[in-house]
Amino acid sequence: MDTTNLPALNAALNATSGVLVLLGWRAIRAQRKREHRNFMVAALSVSVAFLVSYLTYHALHGSTKFTGTGAMRTVYFTILVSHTILAAITVPLVVTTVTMARRQRFDRHRKWARVTLPIWLYVSVTGVLIYFMLYQWFAPA
């Protein structure tokens, strides 16, 4: 299996997820509940596709070494560490937030979503940034 395009696909899925989360947030702020649900289900679906693609890539390819030096190396690893920790935290946050909505516990859903949304967005944006830093701006030779 050729895995060379999976990092770009992963970045696109991350970006798409982030946009869908923002659209879902905008929809609920406008009291468009069905639209909100549809955007959030789409964001969750895209995130699951990302996770499958990401795990496939790393199972087949392994890790890619960051080749940047100096201050950029520090910036990269700072972003990577925060992204990785928050990505791991995002999974149970999203599951809990979705579970509260499915059980129609919207008071609890709202409380969880206020924590989940900014973390999910951060993970989506930094995932794309990590892609550019690792595969475009400081691509291995």
Secondary structure, DSSP 8 states (H G I E B T S, - for coil): ---TTHHHHHHHHHHHHHHHHHHHHHHHHTT-HHHHHHHHHHHHHHHHHHHHHHHHHHHHH--------THHHHHHHHHHHHHHHHHHHHHHHHHHHHHHHHTT-HHHHHHHHHHHHHHHHHHHHHHHHHHIIIIIIT---
